Amino acid sequence: MAEVKAHIVLDPSIGQNPEKRTALLEKLLKTAPISEINQKRLDLYGIITGMVDESLLDDIRKTPGVVSVERDKERFLR
């Protein structure tokens, strides 16, 4: 499958704790290689934004500590 930009929202108790956030990110990276991670967004909001193989999105959704996974939507300015 193709790589897509995805937003992975972490449980707030994990996303706001640097140690737990790092541990969950490492676990996710073993399950689904995620590239081009926006580290600033992860640190500020507990949201992993990056490129991931579309076929792995359901596996990421099943990971404990992940609240939601959404594909990025293209937006067009008028």
PyMOL Python script that loads the backbone (N, CA, C, O; Angstrom):
from pymol import cmd

cmd.read_pdbstr("""\
ATOM      1  N   MET A   1       0.840  -1.194   0.000  1.00  0.00           N
ATOM      2  CA  MET A   1       0.000   0.000   0.000  1.00  0.00           C
ATOM      3  C   MET A   1       0.876   1.246   0.000  1.00  0.00           C
ATOM      4  O   MET A   1       2.094   1.183   0.171  1.00  0.00           O
ATOM      5  N   ALA A   2       0.231   2.343  -0.192  1.00  0.00           N
ATOM      6  CA  ALA A   2       0.927   3.618  -0.262  1.00  0.00           C
ATOM      7  C   ALA A   2       1.089   4.245   1.116  1.00  0.00           C
ATOM      8  O   ALA A   2       0.312   3.990   2.036  1.00  0.00           O
ATOM      9  N   GLU A   3       2.116   5.066   1.227  1.00  0.00           N
ATOM     10  CA  GLU A   3       2.288   5.823   2.465  1.00  0.00           C
ATOM     11  C   GLU A   3       1.326   6.995   2.467  1.00  0.00           C
ATOM     12  O   GLU A   3       1.106   7.644   1.444  1.00  0.00           O
ATOM     13  N   VAL A   4       0.752   7.254   3.643  1.00  0.00           N
ATOM     14  CA  VAL A   4      -0.157   8.379   3.821  1.00  0.00           C
ATOM     15  C   VAL A   4       0.279   9.165   5.049  1.00  0.00           C
ATOM     16  O   VAL A   4       0.939   8.634   5.943  1.00  0.00           O
ATOM     17  N   LYS A   5      -0.098  10.429   5.075  1.00  0.00           N
ATOM     18  CA  LYS A   5       0.151  11.232   6.266  1.00  0.00           C
ATOM     19  C   LYS A   5      -0.977  10.930   7.242  1.00  0.00           C
ATOM     20  O   LYS A   5      -2.152  10.971   6.878  1.00  0.00           O
ATOM     21  N   ALA A   6      -0.611  10.626   8.488  1.00  0.00           N
ATOM     22  CA  ALA A   6      -1.611  10.260   9.489  1.00  0.00           C
ATOM     23  C   ALA A   6      -1.380  11.037  10.773  1.00  0.00           C
ATOM     24  O   ALA A   6      -0.268  11.466  11.081  1.00  0.00           O
ATOM     25  N   HIS A   7      -2.482  11.204  11.518  1.00  0.00           N
ATOM     26  CA  HIS A   7      -2.457  11.847  12.824  1.00  0.00           C
ATOM     27  C   HIS A   7      -2.890  10.800  13.847  1.00  0.00           C
ATOM     28  O   HIS A   7      -4.008  10.288  13.798  1.00  0.00           O
ATOM     29  N   ILE A   8      -1.983  10.493  14.773  1.00  0.00           N
ATOM     30  CA  ILE A   8      -2.226   9.467  15.778  1.00  0.00           C
ATOM     31  C   ILE A   8      -2.347  10.182  17.120  1.00  0.00           C
ATOM     32  O   ILE A   8      -1.365  10.702  17.649  1.00  0.00           O
ATOM     33  N   VAL A   9      -3.560  10.202  17.661  1.00  0.00           N
ATOM     34  CA  VAL A   9      -3.821  10.908  18.914  1.00  0.00           C
ATOM     35  C   VAL A   9      -3.616   9.942  20.073  1.00  0.00           C
ATOM     36  O   VAL A   9      -4.203   8.860  20.115  1.00  0.00           O
ATOM     37  N   LEU A  10      -2.768  10.358  21.017  1.00  0.00           N
ATOM     38  CA  LEU A  10      -2.471   9.527  22.177  1.00  0.00           C
ATOM     39  C   LEU A  10      -3.390   9.877  23.336  1.00  0.00           C
ATOM     40  O   LEU A  10      -3.877  11.002  23.448  1.00  0.00           O
ATOM     41  N   ASP A  11      -3.617   8.893  24.193  1.00  0.00           N
ATOM     42  CA  ASP A  11      -4.367   9.142  25.426  1.00  0.00           C
ATOM     43  C   ASP A  11      -3.671  10.285  26.169  1.00  0.00           C
ATOM     44  O   ASP A  11      -2.446  10.274  26.282  1.00  0.00           O
ATOM     45  N   PRO A  12      -4.420  11.274  26.680  1.00  0.00           N
ATOM     46  CA  PRO A  12      -3.795  12.418  27.342  1.00  0.00           C
ATOM     47  C   PRO A  12      -2.846  12.051  28.484  1.00  0.00           C
ATOM     48  O   PRO A  12      -1.847  12.737  28.702  1.00  0.00           O
ATOM     49  N   SER A  13      -3.148  10.983  29.209  1.00  0.00           N
ATOM     50  CA  SER A  13      -2.259  10.587  30.311  1.00  0.00           C
ATOM     51  C   SER A  13      -0.898  10.116  29.801  1.00  0.00           C
ATOM     52  O   SER A  13       0.090  10.158  30.533  1.00  0.00           O
ATOM     53  N   ILE A  14      -0.849   9.675  28.561  1.00  0.00           N
ATOM     54  CA  ILE A  14       0.406   9.255  27.936  1.00  0.00           C
ATOM     55  C   ILE A  14       1.033  10.413  27.168  1.00  0.00           C
ATOM     56  O   ILE A  14       2.235  10.657  27.270  1.00  0.00           O
ATOM     57  N   GLY A  15       0.219  11.117  26.409  1.00  0.00           N
ATOM     58  CA  GLY A  15       0.721  12.206  25.573  1.00  0.00           C
ATOM     59  C   GLY A  15       1.353  13.337  26.353  1.00  0.00           C
ATOM     60  O   GLY A  15       2.221  14.039  25.834  1.00  0.00           O
ATOM     61  N   GLN A  16       0.931  13.525  27.597  1.00  0.00           N
ATOM     62  CA  GLN A  16       1.469  14.618  28.405  1.00  0.00           C
ATOM     63  C   GLN A  16       2.614  14.174  29.314  1.00  0.00           C
ATOM     64  O   GLN A  16       3.177  14.989  30.046  1.00  0.00           O
ATOM     65  N   ASN A  17       2.955  12.912  29.273  1.00  0.00           N
ATOM     66  CA  ASN A  17       4.041  12.386  30.098  1.00  0.00           C
ATOM     67  C   ASN A  17       5.200  11.998  29.175  1.00  0.00           C
ATOM     68  O   ASN A  17       5.076  11.041  28.411  1.00  0.00           O
ATOM     69  N   PRO A  18       6.324  12.723  29.230  1.00  0.00           N
ATOM     70  CA  PRO A  18       7.428  12.462  28.297  1.00  0.00           C
ATOM     71  C   PRO A  18       7.931  11.021  28.282  1.00  0.00           C
ATOM     72  O   PRO A  18       8.226  10.487  27.213  1.00  0.00           O
ATOM     73  N   GLU A  19       8.033  10.386  29.441  1.00  0.00           N
ATOM     74  CA  GLU A  19       8.534   9.008  29.480  1.00  0.00           C
ATOM     75  C   GLU A  19       7.542   8.030  28.841  1.00  0.00           C
ATOM     76  O   GLU A  19       7.927   7.177  28.041  1.00  0.00           O
ATOM     77  N   LYS A  20       6.270   8.163  29.202  1.00  0.00           N
ATOM     78  CA  LYS A  20       5.244   7.283  28.628  1.00  0.00           C
ATOM     79  C   LYS A  20       5.088   7.531  27.137  1.00  0.00           C
ATOM     80  O   LYS A  20       4.906   6.591  26.364  1.00  0.00           O
ATOM     81  N   ARG A  21       5.160   8.790  26.732  1.00  0.00           N
ATOM     82  CA  ARG A  21       5.032   9.162  25.311  1.00  0.00           C
ATOM     83  C   ARG A  21       6.158   8.525  24.502  1.00  0.00           C
ATOM     84  O   ARG A  21       5.921   7.970  23.429  1.00  0.00           O
ATOM     85  N   THR A  22       7.381   8.605  25.019  1.00  0.00           N
ATOM     86  CA  THR A  22       8.527   8.014  24.326  1.00  0.00           C
ATOM     87  C   THR A  22       8.399   6.501  24.240  1.00  0.00           C
ATOM     88  O   THR A  22       8.694   5.908  23.202  1.00  0.00           O
ATOM     89  N   ALA A  23       7.960   5.873  25.328  1.00  0.00           N
ATOM     90  CA  ALA A  23       7.802   4.417  25.339  1.00  0.00           C
ATOM     91  C   ALA A  23       6.756   3.968  24.313  1.00  0.00           C
ATOM     92  O   ALA A  23       6.964   2.987  23.598  1.00  0.00           O
ATOM     93  N   LEU A  24       5.626   4.692  24.244  1.00  0.00           N
ATOM     94  CA  LEU A  24       4.587   4.324  23.286  1.00  0.00           C
ATOM     95  C   LEU A  24       5.057   4.563  21.851  1.00  0.00           C
ATOM     96  O   LEU A  24       4.762   3.761  20.964  1.00  0.00           O
ATOM     97  N   LEU A  25       5.772   5.638  21.618  1.00  0.00           N
ATOM     98  CA  LEU A  25       6.298   5.908  20.279  1.00  0.00           C
ATOM     99  C   LEU A  25       7.238   4.791  19.849  1.00  0.00           C
ATOM    100  O   LEU A  25       7.165   4.329  18.711  1.00  0.00           O
ATOM    101  N   GLU A  26       8.115   4.353  20.735  1.00  0.00           N
ATOM    102  CA  GLU A  26       9.035   3.259  20.404  1.00  0.00           C
ATOM    103  C   GLU A  26       8.271   1.980  20.084  1.00  0.00           C
ATOM    104  O   GLU A  26       8.634   1.252  19.161  1.00  0.00           O
ATOM    105  N   LYS A  27       7.215   1.706  20.845  1.00  0.00           N
ATOM    106  CA  LYS A  27       6.386   0.522  20.578  1.00  0.00           C
ATOM    107  C   LYS A  27       5.720   0.633  19.212  1.00  0.00           C
ATOM    108  O   LYS A  27       5.699  -0.332  18.448  1.00  0.00           O
ATOM    109  N   LEU A  28       5.173   1.811  18.905  1.00  0.00           N
ATOM    110  CA  LEU A  28       4.526   2.010  17.615  1.00  0.00           C
ATOM    111  C   LEU A  28       5.508   1.868  16.454  1.00  0.00           C
ATOM    112  O   LEU A  28       5.166   1.313  15.409  1.00  0.00           O
ATOM    113  N   LEU A  29       6.718   2.368  16.639  1.00  0.00           N
ATOM    114  CA  LEU A  29       7.711   2.284  15.574  1.00  0.00           C
ATOM    115  C   LEU A  29       8.102   0.846  15.262  1.00  0.00           C
ATOM    116  O   LEU A  29       8.516   0.551  14.140  1.00  0.00           O
ATOM    117  N   LYS A  30       7.978  -0.059  16.239  1.00  0.00           N
ATOM    118  CA  LYS A  30       8.235  -1.475  15.993  1.00  0.00           C
ATOM    119  C   LYS A  30       7.080  -2.107  15.222  1.00  0.00           C
ATOM    120  O   LYS A  30       7.289  -3.001  14.402  1.00  0.00           O
ATOM    121  N   THR A  31       5.868  -1.640  15.485  1.00  0.00           N
ATOM    122  CA  THR A  31       4.677  -2.155  14.812  1.00  0.00           C
ATOM    123  C   THR A  31       4.545  -1.600  13.400  1.00  0.00           C
ATOM    124  O   THR A  31       4.266  -2.329  12.448  1.00  0.00           O
ATOM    125  N   ALA A  32       4.753  -0.290  13.290  1.00  0.00           N
ATOM    126  CA  ALA A  32       4.530   0.397  12.018  1.00  0.00           C
ATOM    127  C   ALA A  32       5.565   1.508  11.861  1.00  0.00           C
ATOM    128  O   ALA A  32       5.498   2.521  12.557  1.00  0.00           O
ATOM    129  N   PRO A  33       6.507   1.326  10.963  1.00  0.00           N
ATOM    130  CA  PRO A  33       7.487   2.392  10.750  1.00  0.00           C
ATOM    131  C   PRO A  33       6.783   3.700  10.370  1.00  0.00           C
ATOM    132  O   PRO A  33       6.026   3.758   9.401  1.00  0.00           O
ATOM    133  N   ILE A  34       7.048   4.728  11.145  1.00  0.00           N
ATOM    134  CA  ILE A  34       6.470   6.051  10.912  1.00  0.00           C
ATOM    135  C   ILE A  34       7.629   6.988  10.613  1.00  0.00           C
ATOM    136  O   ILE A  34       8.576   7.080  11.394  1.00  0.00           O
ATOM    137  N   SER A  35       7.556   7.678   9.491  1.00  0.00           N
ATOM    138  CA  SER A  35       8.634   8.600   9.125  1.00  0.00           C
ATOM    139  C   SER A  35       8.124  10.035   9.146  1.00  0.00           C
ATOM    140  O   SER A  35       6.920  10.285   9.205  1.00  0.00           O
ATOM    141  N   GLU A  36       9.055  10.958   9.097  1.00  0.00           N
ATOM    142  CA  GLU A  36       8.743  12.388   9.052  1.00  0.00           C
ATOM    143  C   GLU A  36       7.851  12.819  10.219  1.00  0.00           C
ATOM    144  O   GLU A  36       6.904  13.584  10.037  1.00  0.00           O
ATOM    145  N   ILE A  37       8.162  12.322  11.414  1.00  0.00           N
ATOM    146  CA  ILE A  37       7.369  12.646  12.612  1.00  0.00           C
ATOM    147  C   ILE A  37       7.564  14.112  12.978  1.00  0.00           C
ATOM    148  O   ILE A  37       8.691  14.603  13.042  1.00  0.00           O
ATOM    149  N   ASN A  38       6.457  14.800  13.217  1.00  0.00           N
ATOM    150  CA  ASN A  38       6.483  16.192  13.660  1.00  0.00           C
ATOM    151  C   ASN A  38       6.688  16.181  15.175  1.00  0.00           C
ATOM    152  O   ASN A  38       5.729  16.076  15.939  1.00  0.00           O
ATOM    153  N   GLN A  39       7.942  16.289  15.597  1.00  0.00           N
ATOM    154  CA  GLN A  39       8.280  16.161  17.015  1.00  0.00           C
ATOM    155  C   GLN A  39       7.663  17.275  17.857  1.00  0.00           C
ATOM    156  O   GLN A  39       7.249  17.034  18.991  1.00  0.00           O
ATOM    157  N   LYS A  40       7.599  18.474  17.322  1.00  0.00           N
ATOM    158  CA  LYS A  40       7.034  19.595  18.075  1.00  0.00           C
ATOM    159  C   LYS A  40       5.561  19.340  18.401  1.00  0.00           C
ATOM    160  O   LYS A  40       5.120  19.597  19.521  1.00  0.00           O
ATOM    161  N   ARG A  41       4.805  18.838  17.433  1.00  0.00           N
ATOM    162  CA  ARG A  41       3.381  18.532  17.660  1.00  0.00           C
ATOM    163  C   ARG A  41       3.235  17.417  18.689  1.00  0.00           C
ATOM    164  O   ARG A  41       2.344  17.461  19.537  1.00  0.00           O
ATOM    165  N   LEU A  42       4.097  16.435  18.614  1.00  0.00           N
ATOM    166  CA  LEU A  42       4.054  15.334  19.580  1.00  0.00           C
ATOM    167  C   LEU A  42       4.311  15.854  20.989  1.00  0.00           C
ATOM    168  O   LEU A  42       3.582  15.516  21.921  1.00  0.00           O
ATOM    169  N   ASP A  43       5.340  16.668  21.143  1.00  0.00           N
ATOM    170  CA  ASP A  43       5.690  17.191  22.466  1.00  0.00           C
ATOM    171  C   ASP A  43       4.606  18.116  23.026  1.00  0.00           C
ATOM    172  O   ASP A  43       4.307  18.069  24.219  1.00  0.00           O
ATOM    173  N   LEU A  44       4.021  18.947  22.177  1.00  0.00           N
ATOM    174  CA  LEU A  44       3.036  19.926  22.644  1.00  0.00           C
ATOM    175  C   LEU A  44       1.642  19.339  22.861  1.00  0.00           C
ATOM    176  O   LEU A  44       0.967  19.663  23.838  1.00  0.00           O
ATOM    177  N   TYR A  45       1.218  18.469  21.936  1.00  0.00           N
ATOM    178  CA  TYR A  45      -0.186  18.034  21.935  1.00  0.00           C
ATOM    179  C   TYR A  45      -0.400  16.533  22.137  1.00  0.00           C
ATOM    180  O   TYR A  45      -1.540  16.096  22.295  1.00  0.00           O
ATOM    181  N   GLY A  46       0.653  15.751  22.135  1.00  0.00           N
ATOM    182  CA  GLY A  46       0.485  14.302  22.260  1.00  0.00           C
ATOM    183  C   GLY A  46      -0.119  13.682  21.016  1.00  0.00           C
ATOM    184  O   GLY A  46      -0.854  12.697  21.088  1.00  0.00           O
ATOM    185  N   ILE A  47       0.206  14.279  19.855  1.00  0.00           N
ATOM    186  CA  ILE A  47      -0.286  13.769  18.572  1.00  0.00           C
ATOM    187  C   ILE A  47       0.916  13.435  17.705  1.00  0.00           C
ATOM    188  O   ILE A  47       1.773  14.285  17.461  1.00  0.00           O
ATOM    189  N   ILE A  48       0.974  12.195  17.242  1.00  0.00           N
ATOM    190  CA  ILE A  48       2.038  11.790  16.325  1.00  0.00           C
ATOM    191  C   ILE A  48       1.536  12.056  14.911  1.00  0.00           C
ATOM    192  O   ILE A  48       0.549  11.463  14.475  1.00  0.00           O
ATOM    193  N   THR A  49       2.211  12.939  14.205  1.00  0.00           N
ATOM    194  CA  THR A  49       1.887  13.213  12.810  1.00  0.00           C
ATOM    195  C   THR A  49       3.082  12.788  11.976  1.00  0.00           C
ATOM    196  O   THR A  49       4.202  13.250  12.197  1.00  0.00           O
ATOM    197  N   GLY A  50       2.837  11.907  11.020  1.00  0.00           N
ATOM    198  CA  GLY A  50       3.924  11.429  10.181  1.00  0.00           C
ATOM    199  C   GLY A  50       3.405  10.577   9.042  1.00  0.00           C
ATOM    200  O   GLY A  50       2.199  10.409   8.867  1.00  0.00           O
ATOM    201  N   MET A  51       4.330  10.048   8.277  1.00  0.00           N
ATOM    202  CA  MET A  51       4.008   9.212   7.134  1.00  0.00           C
ATOM    203  C   MET A  51       4.064   7.745   7.555  1.00  0.00           C
ATOM    204  O   MET A  51       5.006   7.308   8.215  1.00  0.00           O
ATOM    205  N   VAL A  52       3.031   6.993   7.157  1.00  0.00           N
ATOM    206  CA  VAL A  52       2.937   5.578   7.529  1.00  0.00           C
ATOM    207  C   VAL A  52       2.232   4.819   6.411  1.00  0.00           C
ATOM    208  O   VAL A  52       1.415   5.384   5.685  1.00  0.00           O
ATOM    209  N   ASP A  53       2.550   3.550   6.282  1.00  0.00           N
ATOM    210  CA  ASP A  53       1.893   2.709   5.286  1.00  0.00           C
ATOM    211  C   ASP A  53       0.412   2.596   5.643  1.00  0.00           C
ATOM    212  O   ASP A  53       0.064   2.246   6.771  1.00  0.00           O
ATOM    213  N   GLU A  54      -0.443   2.889   4.692  1.00  0.00           N
ATOM    214  CA  GLU A  54      -1.886   2.906   4.921  1.00  0.00           C
ATOM    215  C   GLU A  54      -2.407   1.572   5.456  1.00  0.00           C
ATOM    216  O   GLU A  54      -3.361   1.556   6.234  1.00  0.00           O
ATOM    217  N   SER A  55      -1.809   0.475   5.062  1.00  0.00           N
ATOM    218  CA  SER A  55      -2.279  -0.843   5.493  1.00  0.00           C
ATOM    219  C   SER A  55      -2.026  -1.093   6.980  1.00  0.00           C
ATOM    220  O   SER A  55      -2.563  -2.052   7.535  1.00  0.00           O
ATOM    221  N   LEU A  56      -1.228  -0.260   7.632  1.00  0.00           N
ATOM    222  CA  LEU A  56      -0.912  -0.446   9.044  1.00  0.00           C
ATOM    223  C   LEU A  56      -1.765   0.405   9.980  1.00  0.00           C
ATOM    224  O   LEU A  56      -1.626   0.302  11.199  1.00  0.00           O
ATOM    225  N   LEU A  57      -2.640   1.236   9.436  1.00  0.00           N
ATOM    226  CA  LEU A  57      -3.436   2.133  10.276  1.00  0.00           C
ATOM    227  C   LEU A  57      -4.316   1.376  11.272  1.00  0.00           C
ATOM    228  O   LEU A  57      -4.451   1.803  12.419  1.00  0.00           O
ATOM    229  N   ASP A  58      -4.912   0.269  10.858  1.00  0.00           N
ATOM    230  CA  ASP A  58      -5.762  -0.506  11.777  1.00  0.00           C
ATOM    231  C   ASP A  58      -4.940  -1.115  12.909  1.00  0.00           C
ATOM    232  O   ASP A  58      -5.410  -1.178  14.045  1.00  0.00           O
ATOM    233  N   ASP A  59      -3.720  -1.563  12.616  1.00  0.00           N
ATOM    234  CA  ASP A  59      -2.852  -2.102  13.667  1.00  0.00           C
ATOM    235  C   ASP A  59      -2.511  -1.015  14.684  1.00  0.00           C
ATOM    236  O   ASP A  59      -2.468  -1.281  15.885  1.00  0.00           O
ATOM    237  N   ILE A  60      -2.272   0.196  14.213  1.00  0.00           N
ATOM    238  CA  ILE A  60      -1.963   1.307  15.107  1.00  0.00           C
ATOM    239  C   ILE A  60      -3.178   1.613  15.985  1.00  0.00           C
ATOM    240  O   ILE A  60      -3.027   1.870  17.179  1.00  0.00           O
ATOM    241  N   ARG A  61      -4.373   1.589  15.408  1.00  0.00           N
ATOM    242  CA  ARG A  61      -5.605   1.864  16.167  1.00  0.00           C
ATOM    243  C   ARG A  61      -5.786   0.908  17.340  1.00  0.00           C
ATOM    244  O   ARG A  61      -6.339   1.285  18.373  1.00  0.00           O
ATOM    245  N   LYS A  62      -5.321  -0.328  17.183  1.00  0.00           N
ATOM    246  CA  LYS A  62      -5.500  -1.361  18.206  1.00  0.00           C
ATOM    247  C   LYS A  62      -4.487  -1.248  19.345  1.00  0.00           C
ATOM    248  O   LYS A  62      -4.595  -1.964  20.340  1.00  0.00           O
ATOM    249  N   THR A  63      -3.514  -0.364  19.210  1.00  0.00           N
ATOM    250  CA  THR A  63      -2.459  -0.234  20.213  1.00  0.00           C
ATOM    251  C   THR A  63      -2.993   0.458  21.462  1.00  0.00           C
ATOM    252  O   THR A  63      -3.558   1.547  21.358  1.00  0.00           O
ATOM    253  N   PRO A  64      -2.831  -0.141  22.635  1.00  0.00           N
ATOM    254  CA  PRO A  64      -3.260   0.519  23.872  1.00  0.00           C
ATOM    255  C   PRO A  64      -2.544   1.867  24.029  1.00  0.00           C
ATOM    256  O   PRO A  64      -1.333   1.973  23.837  1.00  0.00           O
ATOM    257  N   GLY A  65      -3.322   2.884  24.381  1.00  0.00           N
ATOM    258  CA  GLY A  65      -2.769   4.226  24.534  1.00  0.00           C
ATOM    259  C   GLY A  65      -3.043   5.125  23.351  1.00  0.00           C
ATOM    260  O   GLY A  65      -2.842   6.337  23.423  1.00  0.00           O
ATOM    261  N   VAL A  66      -3.506   4.527  22.247  1.00  0.00           N
ATOM    262  CA  VAL A  66      -3.866   5.303  21.061  1.00  0.00           C
ATOM    263  C   VAL A  66      -5.365   5.554  21.108  1.00  0.00           C
ATOM    264  O   VAL A  66      -6.154   4.613  21.194  1.00  0.00           O
ATOM    265  N   VAL A  67      -5.759   6.825  21.051  1.00  0.00           N
ATOM    266  CA  VAL A  67      -7.174   7.196  21.115  1.00  0.00           C
ATOM    267  C   VAL A  67      -7.807   7.159  19.727  1.00  0.00           C
ATOM    268  O   VAL A  67      -8.914   6.651  19.557  1.00  0.00           O
ATOM    269  N   SER A  68      -7.100   7.700  18.739  1.00  0.00           N
ATOM    270  CA  SER A  68      -7.640   7.689  17.378  1.00  0.00           C
ATOM    271  C   SER A  68      -6.527   7.810  16.356  1.00  0.00           C
ATOM    272  O   SER A  68      -5.432   8.286  16.655  1.00  0.00           O
ATOM    273  N   VAL A  69      -6.830   7.368  15.142  1.00  0.00           N
ATOM    274  CA  VAL A  69      -5.905   7.469  14.014  1.00  0.00           C
ATOM    275  C   VAL A  69      -6.711   7.974  12.823  1.00  0.00           C
ATOM    276  O   VAL A  69      -7.734   7.397  12.456  1.00  0.00           O
ATOM    277  N   GLU A  70      -6.233   9.056  12.231  1.00  0.00           N
ATOM    278  CA  GLU A  70      -6.925   9.624  11.071  1.00  0.00           C
ATOM    279  C   GLU A  70      -5.937   9.937   9.969  1.00  0.00           C
ATOM    280  O   GLU A  70      -4.824  10.401  10.218  1.00  0.00           O
ATOM    281  N   ARG A  71      -6.360   9.674   8.756  1.00  0.00           N
ATOM    282  CA  ARG A  71      -5.569  10.103   7.598  1.00  0.00           C
ATOM    283  C   ARG A  71      -5.684  11.609   7.469  1.00  0.00           C
ATOM    284  O   ARG A  71      -6.736  12.187   7.742  1.00  0.00           O
ATOM    285  N   ASP A  72      -4.600  12.238   7.052  1.00  0.00           N
ATOM    286  CA  ASP A  72      -4.630  13.667   6.816  1.00  0.00           C
ATOM    287  C   ASP A  72      -5.523  13.957   5.622  1.00  0.00           C
ATOM    288  O   ASP A  72      -5.530  13.206   4.646  1.00  0.00           O
ATOM    289  N   LYS A  73      -6.266  15.031   5.699  1.00  0.00           N
ATOM    290  CA  LYS A  73      -7.142  15.421   4.593  1.00  0.00           C
ATOM    291  C   LYS A  73      -6.524  16.614   3.872  1.00  0.00           C
ATOM    292  O   LYS A  73      -6.037  17.553   4.502  1.00  0.00           O
ATOM    293  N   GLU A  74      -6.550  16.563   2.564  1.00  0.00           N
ATOM    294  CA  GLU A  74      -6.059  17.707   1.789  1.00  0.00           C
ATOM    295  C   GLU A  74      -7.086  18.821   1.860  1.00  0.00           C
ATOM    296  O   GLU A  74      -8.293  18.604   1.751  1.00  0.00           O
ATOM    297  N   ARG A  75      -6.565  20.010   2.045  1.00  0.00           N
ATOM    298  CA  ARG A  75      -7.446  21.180   2.099  1.00  0.00           C
ATOM    299  C   ARG A  75      -6.975  22.157   1.035  1.00  0.00           C
ATOM    300  O   ARG A  75      -5.777  22.358   0.835  1.00  0.00           O
ATOM    301  N   PHE A  76      -7.911  22.739   0.382  1.00  0.00           N
ATOM    302  CA  PHE A  76      -7.589  23.685  -0.683  1.00  0.00           C
ATOM    303  C   PHE A  76      -8.078  25.064  -0.310  1.00  0.00           C
ATOM    304  O   PHE A  76      -9.229  25.247   0.086  1.00  0.00           O
ATOM    305  N   LEU A  77      -7.193  26.029  -0.440  1.00  0.00           N
ATOM    306  CA  LEU A  77      -7.572  27.408  -0.178  1.00  0.00           C
ATOM    307  C   LEU A  77      -8.172  28.011  -1.433  1.00  0.00           C
ATOM    308  O   LEU A  77      -7.743  27.707  -2.546  1.00  0.00           O
ATOM    309  N   ARG A  78      -9.141  28.845  -1.256  1.00  0.00           N
ATOM    310  CA  ARG A  78      -9.750  29.489  -2.429  1.00  0.00           C
ATOM    311  C   ARG A  78      -9.071  30.785  -2.735  1.00  0.00           C
ATOM    312  O   ARG A  78      -9.447  31.468  -3.688  1.00  0.00           O
TER     313      ARG A  78
END
""", "prot")
cmd.dss("prot")
cmd.show_as("cartoon", "prot")
cmd.util.cbc("prot")
cmd.orient("prot")
